[in-house]
């Protein structure tokens, strides 16, 4: 399950950072 949650959380953090910076 963590194998699936890992990438999802990582992508979510990247999207939030990109949205906040732009």
C-alpha positions in Angstrom: 0.0 0.0 0.0 2.9 2.4 0.8 4.2 1.6 -2.6 1.1 3.3 -4.0 0.8 6.1 -1.4 4.5 7.2 -1.8 4.4 8.4 -5.4 0.9 9.9 -4.9 2.0 12.0 -1.9 5.1 13.0 -3.8 3.2 14.1 -6.9 0.7 16.0 -4.7 3.5 17.9 -2.9 5.1 18.8 -6.3 1.8 20.1 -7.6 1.1 22.1 -4.5 4.6 23.6 -4.7 4.3 24.5 -8.3 0.9 26.1 -7.7 2.2 28.1 -4.8 5.3 29.3 -6.6 3.5 30.2 -9.8 
